[in-house]
Structures are given as C-alpha cells and as structure tokens.
Amino acid sequence: WYQRRVRGINAEYGGSSPADCLVFQAIRQGVQDGHYFSIAPSIVRDPSQKLVATTVPFDRLVLESDAPALGPVIRERNSPLNVLQTVDVLAELLGCSKECVIETTTQNALRLFPKLKNFLKL
C-alpha cells in the first residue's frame, strides 16, 4: 500500500478559536497532509486570518494577491498591490522583518509551484 502525498493550497477559512472550530481541525489536518495556506490582504481586518497566520507553520504560508473580495477594506475591490499590506501584518504577527516574510513566502510558493521560478527574476 502506497499513499501519495498530495500538496494543495487552502484559502478562505474562518473561525475564532483553534480549539473549538471545525475549520481549525481541518487546518491542522491540512498541515499534517502537507498543504499550504494562502494569506490575503484581508488579514488587515480579519482576526480569523491573523489566527491562521499564527497557527500554521511559517514554511506553509503563501501570499494571495489577486482575490477580488479579500482586500483590506470590506466591499472594495482588492488589488495585487495590497499584498504589501499582508507582508506588513505578517511581519508584525510573526516577529520578523518584511524581507523575511517576502523571502520565506516566495520560497514556499516555489516549493508549491516549482514551475513558477521560470517566470521570476530571483
């Protein structure tokens, strides 16, 4: 019996507590299964995203830049430029520099999407 490990990405999750929320049970299972978790600019206003960002291991976080409805301001269309606000919040929450957030999440994305390196100047 061989079980192939499938990598995936999880987005749009919510909840208020890792202990009492089924979503967080799914997140814990996703971490065990090798999944990655995207963090959108809505982290600026969404406590559940902040909780996810501090619950999921740093080496499993990637930045989500283009979700139209997940911007920092409710009911305003998101822009990829807002990813910089995500970087600011993650740096503060995780106690590291913005450069560390950018480097780590970029490397995470490259592990998840290896062909991405063909489109980046690193």
matplotlib code that plots the C-alpha trace (Angstrom):
import matplotlib.pyplot as plt

x = [0.0, 1.5, -0.1, 0.9, 1.2, -0.7, 0.2, -2.5, -3.4, -6.1, -7.8, -10.8, -11.2, -12.6, -13.2, -12.5, -10.6, -8.3, -9.7, -13.5, -13.7, -14.1, -12.3, -9.2, -9.4, -9.3, -6.4, -4.5, -5.2, -4.1, -0.8, -0.3, -1.1, 1.5, -0.9, 0.0, -2.3, -2.7, -3.0, -4.8, -4.8, -8.0, -5.7, -5.6, -9.3, -9.9, -9.0, -9.5, -6.8, -4.5, -5.2, -4.5, -1.2, 0.0, -1.3, 0.1, 3.8, 5.6, 7.0, 3.4, 2.2, 2.0, 0.7, -2.6, -2.6, -5.5, -8.7, -11.1, -13.1, -10.3, -8.9, -8.0, -11.3, -14.7, -16.7, -13.7, -12.1, -8.8, -5.6, -2.4, -0.6, -2.3, -0.1, 2.4, -0.1, -0.2, 3.6, 3.4, 0.8, 2.7, 6.0, 4.4, 2.5, 5.4, 8.0, 10.3, 11.3, 9.3, 12.2, 12.0, 8.2, 8.8, 11.7, 10.0, 6.6, 8.4, 10.3, 7.1, 5.4, 8.3, 8.0, 4.3, 4.6, 8.1, 7.5, 6.9, 10.7, 10.6, 8.6, 10.5, 13.8, 15.3]
y = [0.0, 3.3, 6.6, 9.5, 12.8, 15.5, 19.1, 21.6, 25.2, 26.2, 29.6, 31.3, 29.9, 31.4, 30.8, 32.3, 29.7, 26.8, 24.7, 24.9, 25.4, 22.6, 24.8, 24.7, 20.9, 20.9, 23.3, 21.1, 18.1, 20.2, 21.0, 17.2, 16.5, 18.9, 21.7, 25.3, 28.2, 31.5, 34.7, 37.6, 41.3, 40.9, 39.9, 43.6, 43.4, 39.7, 38.2, 34.7, 35.2, 36.5, 33.4, 31.2, 33.0, 32.4, 28.8, 27.5, 26.9, 29.8, 27.4, 26.7, 30.2, 31.9, 35.3, 35.7, 38.8, 38.8, 37.7, 40.5, 40.3, 39.7, 43.2, 45.2, 47.2, 45.5, 46.0, 47.5, 45.6, 44.2, 45.0, 42.9, 45.9, 45.2, 42.2, 44.6, 45.2, 41.4, 41.5, 44.3, 42.4, 39.1, 40.7, 42.2, 39.0, 36.7, 39.0, 39.1, 41.6, 42.3, 40.9, 37.7, 37.4, 38.1, 35.6, 32.8, 33.1, 33.3, 30.1, 28.4, 29.4, 28.0, 24.7, 24.5, 25.7, 24.7, 26.0, 29.4, 30.0, 30.1, 33.4, 35.1, 37.0, 35.9]
z = [0.0, -1.1, -0.3, -2.4, -0.6, -2.4, -2.0, -2.0, -1.1, 1.3, 1.2, 2.6, 6.1, 9.2, 12.8, 16.1, 18.1, 17.1, 20.0, 19.2, 15.4, 12.8, 10.4, 12.6, 12.8, 9.0, 9.1, 11.4, 9.1, 6.1, 7.8, 8.5, 4.9, 3.6, 2.4, 2.1, 3.3, 1.5, 3.4, 1.6, 2.3, 4.3, 7.1, 7.9, 9.0, 9.6, 13.0, 11.7, 9.1, 11.8, 13.9, 10.9, 10.2, 13.7, 13.9, 10.6, 10.4, 8.6, 6.0, 4.9, 4.3, 0.9, -0.1, -2.0, -4.1, -6.5, -4.8, -5.7, -2.5, 0.0, 0.2, 3.3, 3.0, 3.0, -0.2, -2.1, -4.9, -4.0, -5.9, -6.1, -4.7, -1.4, -0.9, 0.7, 3.5, 4.0, 4.3, 6.9, 9.1, 8.8, 9.8, 12.9, 13.9, 13.3, 14.8, 11.8, 9.1, 5.9, 3.9, 5.9, 5.1, 1.4, 1.2, 3.1, 1.4, -2.0, -1.3, 0.0, -3.3, -5.3, -3.4, -4.1, -7.7, -8.9, -12.5, -11.1, -11.0, -14.8, -14.6, -11.8, -11.7, -8.4]

ax = plt.figure().add_subplot(projection="3d")
ax.plot(x, y, z, "-o")
ax.set_aspect("equal")
plt.show()
